[in-house]
Amino acid sequence: MVELRSLAANNPGRRANWRALGLSQEDMLKPKIAVVNSSSELAICYAHLDGIAKMVKEEIRAAGGVPFEVRTAAPSDFITGAARSGSYILAGRDIIANDIEVQVEAALLDGMICLTSCDKTPPGHLMAAARLNIPTILVIGGYQQAGAIDGEPVDVEDVWSGQVGAIFGKEPKFPIPDMAENAIMGPGVCAGMATANTMHSVVEALGMALPGHAPVRGNSPKMQANARAAARRIVEMVNEDLRPRDILTPGAFRNAVATVLAVSGSINAIKHMQATAVEAENGVDVFALWEEMSDVPVLSPVRPTGSIRIEQFEDAGGARGILKRLLPRIDGDALTCTGKTLAENLADYEVEDPATILPLDAPFSQGPSIAILSGTLADTAVVRLGVRDGSRPEEFTGKARVFEDTASCMAAIEAGEVQDGDVVISRNQGLKGGPAMGGGASLILFALDAAGLAKTTAFVTDGQLSGLCLKGLTVAEVSPEAAEEGAPIGLVQDGDQVTVSVANRRLDLHVPADELARRHGPGYRTEATGYLRNFREAVRPMRTGGVLVPEKE
């Protein structure tokens, strides 16, 4: 019987095209490696990746492979988040995965190395790797160098919080124009344990990047050396036939969940890991794993959780240091892209700065730093607690103040209409309602903080939050979202009593069921056209991580 895949991979027309590109007859027999480069001149997150891609291609050739550079979408929160209240950001994640499929899978390439940078590229790359299941390794793109004013560090978090705070009369630590001029001094992702650096750490914890690669200073000699090492390794992985689904096991996800908890990382990692698990078809329930691992304490409170800067965390050992500390609690038998288990990778490693990454039995704070809630107001919802030092409430009951959009909520805060004891409900910002979780829920949180309300109110939203957000008692990604028929968050009215209880893992709406049955939700409040309309129609619920992959019958 004719093997159609082999026939397609070796057809004369394909060879003729590659000969025209300069490939030799010998090259035709070598592993063909995609170099997935999300380079973009729009954003500093990606500005250095063309140079990294060149190094990677050199190393692949030297190792006996043939590299083909391919490009994908490159969403960046501060740049491509400008339109449609940021709706294109999360939606871009799935475009990345599909971009890769229609180039790498369609060309029947043998493996790929992904240059991974801003928030949505790591999950997009992981999802594509899990879907295609060809040998894959990720190269961490690194974080940007922050600047300083009068000797004090200044980064993009300071610029953003200062800008929102100024609306409410809160004095920034330096003039905003001065901070904007000094906050970013080189290529890479936002400094701090926001979504990008959280996901970079997740990539290493899953075993999809070489040990010691996350986080890393963007475009530094170390990052460049990491990229070259990964390029050599991907050729070996193709020859060994080591595939993502061999690595992306339940144990690997358990390790990644523990890593996020240990650094109090971005809550966005939850949906990105769940989406990757769906693509890997491994049956992992990341939400359930979160509760299973809820006793994992905070071992290194990196900004915005604590005062440790990302440079200090990297120098202390980064994700590798966290995994070493966690080894008694996690799955050391999980296979990694090195071809060895996690425990084997860590056998001869010691944490470089024991005062920055603490041991399990003497942590900065007891866990969980992030918890999953459920109740009469949500099937699932996420609360980021950070260091649990009593500085923010964990139990709260109050009357709901309901807002259908960010603008009306911000206006009410500015006008002094939101009061101590209120539960601020911001809805219509979910996967479908946003769509793609656009809507600016993070702006509301910074506004509450600037108005002095972050610790005297609770904030509940079906939207997502920036990884830079950690203020007060905030419950995000409430599911089902308001746009879904009968969703409780869509039925809440001003004055309803709402309770948030971290201890009980509950988010409850105290309204009788018969009363709720008489109410109607808001439906779609935001227009969606083009790709965003397609996203709205195709996206699956938060339990899947918001994938666009159709459910199997």
C-alpha positions, 0 to 999 in steps of 0.5 A, spaced: 500 500 500 502 506 498 504 511 504 501 517 502 505 521 507 512 519 505 510 520 498 508 527 499 514 528 503 519 526 498 515 528 491 519 531 486 516 538 486 517 539 493 525 537 492 525 542 486 522 547 490 528 546 495 533 545 490 531 552 488 532 555 495 539 552 495 538 545 499 543 540 496 542 533 495 545 531 502 540 536 505 534 532 503 536 527 507 537 531 514 532 533 519 527 539 517 526 543 523 522 549 523 524 555 527 518 559 529 519 566 530 514 571 532 518 577 530 515 584 530 517 591 529 511 593 533 513 591 540 520 591 544 518 584 546 520 581 540 525 586 537 531 581 538 528 575 535 531 576 528 538 575 531 536 569 535 533 566 529 539 567 525 544 564 531 539 558 532 539 556 524 547 556 524 547 551 530 541 547 527 545 547 520 552 545 524 548 539 528 546 536 522 539 539 520 536 544 515 532 550 518 526 553 515 524 560 519 517 561 519 513 567 522 507 567 526 502 573 529 506 577 535 501 580 540 503 584 545 499 587 551 501 594 550 501 595 543 496 590 540 492 591 546 490 598 543 484 596 539 477 593 541 479 594 549 485 588 548 480 583 545 486 581 540 490 579 545 488 572 548 485 571 541 492 572 538 494 566 542 490 561 538 492 564 531 499 563 533 497 555 534 494 555 527 499 559 524 504 554 526 499 548 524 498 551 517 506 552 516 509 546 520 504 541 519 502 542 512 510 542 510 511 535 514 517 538 517 520 533 522 521 538 528 520 545 531 524 550 535 519 556 538 522 563 540 517 564 545 516 571 548 510 575 550 504 573 554 501 569 548 507 566 544 509 561 550 501 558 550 501 558 543 507 555 542 505 549 547 498 548 544 501 547 537 507 543 540 501 538 543 497 538 537 502 537 532 506 532 536 513 533 533 519 534 536 519 541 539 523 545 544 522 552 546 527 558 547 525 563 552 526 570 549 527 573 556 525 579 559 527 587 558 532 591 562 528 596 567 531 603 567 532 607 573 531 614 576 535 617 581 538 610 582 531 607 584 528 602 579 523 603 574 519 598 570 513 598 566 508 596 572 510 603 575 508 607 568 501 603 568 499 604 575 502 611 575 498 613 569 491 610 572 493 613 579 494 620 576 486 620 574 484 619 581 489 624 584 494 619 586 501 622 586 506 617 582 513 616 585 516 619 579 513 624 573 509 619 568 513 622 562 520 621 566 518 613 568 515 612 560 522 614 558 526 610 563 522 604 564 524 599 558 532 599 556 532 593 552 528 588 548 524 582 552 518 582 556 515 586 562 520 585 568 516 582 574 512 575 575 507 577 570 504 573 565 510 572 560 515 570 566 510 566 569 509 562 562 516 562 561 517 558 568 511 554 566 515 552 559 521 550 563 517 546 569 513 542 563 520 540 561 519 543 554 525 548 555 532 546 557 534 547 564 536 553 567 533 557 561 527 561 565 527 567 566 533 570 563 535 577 561 533 578 554 538 578 548 544 577 554 550 572 552 546 567 557 540 567 553 544 567 546 547 561 549 541 558 551 538 559 544 544 555 541 544 549 546 536 548 544 538 549 537 543 543 537 538 539 542 532 539 537 536 536 532 538 530 537 530 530 539 528 529 532 533 523 531 531 520 538 523 521 536 522 525 543 515 528 542 511 533 546 506 528 548 511 524 551 513 530 555 506 533 557 504 528 562 500 529 568 506 529 572 509 535 568 503 539 569 503 538 576 510 540 576 508 546 572 502 548 577 506 547 583 511 552 580 506 557 579 504 557 586 511 557 589 512 564 585 505 567 586 505 567 578 499 570 573 493 567 574 493 567 566 497 561 566 491 556 569 487 557 562 494 557 558 496 550 561 489 547 561 488 549 553 495 546 552 492 540 556 486 539 551 491 540 545 495 534 548 489 530 549 492 527 556 485 528 560 489 533 565 484 538 569 488 543 571 483 546 575 483 540 579 490 540 580 490 547 583 486 544 589 490 538 589 497 542 590 494 548 594 499 546 600 505 549 595 507 555 599 510 561 596 518 560 596 520 566 592 515 572 592 517 576 585 514 583 584 508 584 584 507 579 589 513 581 593 519 585 593 524 581 589 526 583 582 526 578 576 533 579 576 534 577 583 530 571 581 534 569 575 540 570 579 538 565 585 536 560 580 529 562 577 525 556 575 530 551 576 531 553 583 524 553 584 523 546 582 529 543 586 526 546 592 519 543 590 522 536 588 520 532 594 513 535 593 512 534 585 513 529 580 521 528 579 520 522 574 517 527 569 520 526 562 523 533 559 526 535 553 533 533 555 531 526 554 532 525 562 527 526 568 526 532 572 530 529 578 536 527 573 536 534 571 536 537 578 541 531 581 547 535 581 544 542 582 544 547 588 540 553 589 544 559 587 541 564 593 538 560 598 535 567 601 531 568 595 528 562 593 527 559 600 526 551 602 519 548 602 519 548 610 521 555 611 517 559 606 515 566 605 508 564 606 503 558 606 499 557 600 495 557 596 498 563 593 492 562 587 486 559 589 480 556 585 473 558 587 466 555 586 459 556 588 452 559 587 456 565 583 461 561 579 462 554 577 470 556 577 473 563 578 480 565 580 483 569 586 490 571 586 492 571 594 500 572 593 504 572 600 498 571 605 501 576 610 494 579 612 495 585 608 488 583 604 482 580 606 480 573 604 473 573 607 468 578 604 461 579 604 457 585 601 452 588 597 453 588 589 455 594 585 454 591 578 457 594 572 456 592 564 463 595 562 469 598 564 468 605 562 462 606 567 465 602 573 471 607 572 467 613 572 463 611 578 469 610 582 472 617 580 465 620 582 466 616 589 460 612 588 463 606 590 463 605 597 467 601 602 464 594 603 461 594 596 462 588 591 464 591 585 461 586 579 464 588 572 461 583 567 461 582 559 468 581 559 469 573 558 471 569 552 465 570 548 462 577 552 469 580 551 470 577 546 476 574 548 476 577 555 477 584 552 474 589 556 480 592 561 478 589 568 485 590 570 484 598 569 478 597 574 483 594 579 488 599 578 483 604 579 480 601 586 487 601 588 488 608 586 482 611 590 484 607 596 478 602 595 482 595 594 482 593 601 475 595 603 472 592 597 472 586 593 472 585 586 469 580 581 469 579 574 468 574 568 474 578 565 482 576 565 487 580 569 494 582 567 499 578 571 501 585 573 495 585 578 495 584 585 491 588 589 486 587 594 481 581 594 480 580 586 476 574 583 477 574 576 475 569 570 468 567 573 465 562 569 460 561 566 461 568 564 455 573 563 454 572 556 452 565 557 444 564 558 443 563 565 450 565 568 449 567 575 454 573 574 449 575 568 443 575 573 446 579 579 443 586 581 445 592 585 444 590 592 444 583 592 449 580 597 455 576 595 460 572 599 467 571 597 471 565 602 478 563 600 478 558 606 472 555 603 473 556 596 467 559 595 464 565 591 456 565 593 450 569 590 445 570 596 439 570 592 433 565 592 433 560 586 426 562 584 428 569 584 434 568 579 429 564 574 425 570 573 431 575 571 435 575 564 442 576 563 445 582 559 447 577 553 452 580 548 454 587 550 460 588 545 459 588 538 464 583 534 466 583 527 471 579 523 476 574 526 473 576 533 466 574 531 469 568 529 472 567 535 466 568 539 462 563 535 468 558 536 471 559 543 469 553 548 468 555 556 474 556 561 474 549 563 478 548 556 482 554 557 478 557 552 480 553 546 477 553 539 478 546 538 471 543 537 469 538 542 470 531 540 463 527 539 
